[in-house]
């Protein structure tokens, strides 16, 4: 390194028109850009040659070329040199290094789709993302909210029932996030109109995210976010995280995107695991075989029937995947 060169590691917060907005996570001594500062720069052509695309959520190594007075040299400027290793990569929306997904469903208006929730939990488990279930609009259908909490709590996921409109359930959820999210990248996911932005605004009012009303004709909401953006967000008690404002994760398509092989799907249902060694067959599909311990657990009520039904549907979708090996 020359005396006119400094390096720093940045998190990519946003991407638009070939320009990347980055926030410094660490910086060498003498750098004019300090930790917490943001910069906007283009990616180098080297990424195209390597077949790489920087994604929101990536950590990138940045090189600064300094002028004699210690400021950034405008002619040589700031260069994104390389991407650090990713924890994971999501397809829709395109982003990297997601740590937690707050899967939001409504108890009513719109009615919850358990298959859609299960697709998201499976994708999370497969990608090493922690799923957290939030049931919103519980004031509209408290019995449905209670059933959903039983189903997903029984599957081993953290589940919270809230009403963003009535402002209840907030403190319990806020306390849990204070423990789960520090220094993480988190995203809200779920169908349009379930109240993702409303829950965000309840928990983090300084964000002032745009909410979407549910259409009276379709019973579904309209997307209000068009690109992925990471927002540095205070959690309280001196802790912070990145919240991802996204256009939604509602387009998970197990037939056209390769998430996993069908035989790997079983491992995305954590509540099935302790039954696997008890099956009569070593290559049991856990769909119809006599003596299958998972089917017996469903009949006994030890595993949710809706979760097993989702497993069967998703397994069939994965079998039809055009990109399967």
N, C-alpha and C positions, 0 to 999 in steps of 0.2 A: 504494500500500500504506500502511495506517495503521500507527502504532507498536504496535498490539496484534495485528498480523497477521504470520504467517510462512508461507513456502511450502517444500515439500520434494518430492522425487521419490521414489516408493516402488515396489517390486516387489510384485505380488500373489503371496503364497505359497500361500494356500488360500482356499476359499470354502465356507461352510456356513450354511444357513438364512438367506440374505440378508446375512450378515456376512462381511467380507473381512479376512483377516489380511495385513498389509503390512509390509515391511521397508524402512527408509529407506536409499536409495542416495545421496542428497545432501540437504543441508539448509542453509537460510540462517543466517547468524550470528545468535545470540541465540535460536535455536529450542530449546525444552526437549526436543525429540526429536532425538537425535543419529544420525549414520550408524551403521547396524547395529542400531538399536532397532526393535522391532516394535510395531505397534498393531493393534487390531481395531475396524473401523468398518463401518457400512452404506453402501451406494452411494446417491448422491443420485437423486431422481426425474428429474433432467435426462437421465440415461442412458436411461430408459424412453422419454422424449419423443423422443430422437434415434434410438431403435431400436437402442441399443448395449447389449451385455452385457459387463461386465468379466470377463476370463478370468484364470485362474491363468497367470502368466508376463507379464502386461501390466505396463507401466510407467505409473504414474498420477501426476498432479500433485495434491498434497494441500495444503489450506489449513488453518492452525491459527489459531483465534481465542483470544487470550491474555487472562487476567484481569490485574488491575493488578499482581499480584505476579509476573507472568511465567510462571505456570503455565497449562495449557490450561483455557479457560473451559468449565466443565461444561455450561452452558446452551447455548452455541453450538458448542463442541467442535471436532471434527476433520471436515473435509468433503473428500470425493474430488471434485475439480472436473472433470478431464478425463483422457482416456486419450491417451497418446502414440502415435505411429504404430507399427503392428505390422510386424515383419519377415514373419511368417506367422501362419496360424491353422489349427489342426487340428480335425477334426470329432469323432473318437473316439480318445482322450478329448478333451474341449474344453479347449484350452490355446493360448497364444500365445507367439511368439518363441522357439520351440525351435531350438537351434543344432546339436546333435549327437544322433543316435539310435544307441544301442549295440544293434544287432540281434543278439539272442542265440538260438542254435539248439543243440540237443543232437545229438551224433553218434549217439545211440541213447536209447531210453526217455525221451521218445517219439522215433520216427524223424523225421528232418528233412523238412519240406515245402519244397522249393525254390520252388514257386509262391508260398507264403506269404512266404518271404524276399524274393522278387523283387517282390512287391506292396509290401513295406515299402521296399525300395531305390528303387523307382520313385516312391512317394509322397515320399520324402525328397528326391530330386533335383528333383522338380517344385516342392517347397516351399522349396528352398534350405536344406535341412538336410543336414549331413554324415553319411552312414551309416558306421558302424564295425561290422564283423562279428565276433562272438565265438562260437566253436564250443566249447561246454562238454561235459562228460562224455566227453572224448576217450579216457579209459582204457577205455571200454566198446566203442569201435569205432574204433581208430586209422586204419584204411584209409579209412573214410567221412570222418573228420575231415580227412585229407590230401586227399581228392578235393574236399571243400567249400572248402578253402583254395585249391586250384588254380583252381576255378571262379570264386570271388569275388575272389581276388587278380588273376586274369586279366581281370576286369571293371574293375579299377582301384580297388577298395575296400581299405582297411586291414583285414586279417584276422588274428585271433589265436586260437590253439588253447589251451584251458586245461582244467584239471580242478579245479573248486571243491572237490570231495570230497578229492582227493589233494593239493591245494594246489600244483599246478605250473602254470607259464605265468603266474603272478601277477606276477613282477617285470618281465617284458617288457611286459605289458599296463599295469601301473601306470606304467612309464616313459613309454609312449606317451600315456597320458591326462594325464600331467603336462605334456606339450607341447600336447595338443589341446584340453583343457577349461578352462584358466584363464579366469575371468570369463564363462563360457558357461553356458547352460541345456542340460542333457543328460538323456536318458531312456533307460532300458532297455526293449526291446520284444522280443516273441517269444511263441510259444505257451506256454500254461500247462504247468508241469512241466519246462521246459528248464533251469531254474536261474538265472533272472534275479536273484531275491533272494539266492540263495546266492553268486552272483558279486559282487553288491553287498557282501554281508557279508564276503567274502574280501578285497575291495579296500578297503572302508571299515568295519572292524569296529565302530566306534563308533556306526554307524547302527542296528545290531541290528534289521534289518527282519524281519518275519515271513515264514518260508518255507512253501511248500506241498508236500505229498507227492504223488507220482503215484498215482492210483487204480489198484489192481490189476485192476479190472474194465474200465476204459476205456483205461488206458495214458496218460491225460492228467492234468494237474494241476488244482487248484482255485484260483481267484483268491482272494487274501488281502487285496487292497487295494480299497477301494470309491470313493475320491475322489482327485483329483489334488492333490498337495501338493509344493511345492518345498522342498528341504532344503538350506540353506547348508552346504557341505561342504568341509573342508580337503583339499587335494591333496598337501600337502607343500611344502617350500622356500618357505613363505610364500604359496603360491598357493591359490586356492579357486574353487569353481564352485557352481552350483545343480544338484542332482540331483532329478529329478521321480519321485516315487513315484506310480504310476498303476495303474488297474485293467486296464491292458493295451491293446495296439493290435491285437488279434487280430480285430477286427470290420471290417477294411477291406473295403469293399464297392464294387467298381468299377461295379456296375450301378445301385445306388441312391443313390450319392453322387457328385457331379460333381467329379472330380479334374482332368480334362483332356479335350480332344477326342482321338479315336483317332489322328488324324494327328500329334498332339503327343507321343504315347507314345514314339516312336523316340528322342527327345531325353533320355528318362529311362534309356536304356541307354548309358552313356558309351562302352563299347567298340565300339559300332556307328558312332560319329560319323565316324571317318576313312575309312569305306567308302562313305558316303552319296553322295559326288560321283562315285563310280565306277559307279553303277547305270546301266543302259541307259535307263531311263525316268525322267523328271523327277517323275512322280507314282507312283513305285513304292511298293507297300504292303509290300514286303520279306517277303512270305509265300509266294509261289509263282511269281513272274515269272521267266522265262528271262533270264539275263544279270544278275540281281540280285547285286551285289557282296557283300551280306551273306549271302545263301544260299551263295554260293561260299566265303565265309570259314568258314561253318559246316561245309561238306563238307571243307575243308582242315584243320579243327581249330583255326582261328585264333580262332573265337568258339565258346563253349560251346553245345552243342546244347540243353542244358536251359534256358539263358537264352533262346535263340531260341524254344523251345517255350512258355516263359512269355510272351514277347512276343506270340505268336499268340493265346494264351488271353486275355490281358488286352486285346488289341485288340478281340476279339470281345465281351468284357464291356463295354467302353467304347461300342461300337456300339449296344448294347442299353440304354445308360443312359437312364433316363426323364427326366433333367434336361438332356440334351445340347441344345446350341443348334441 
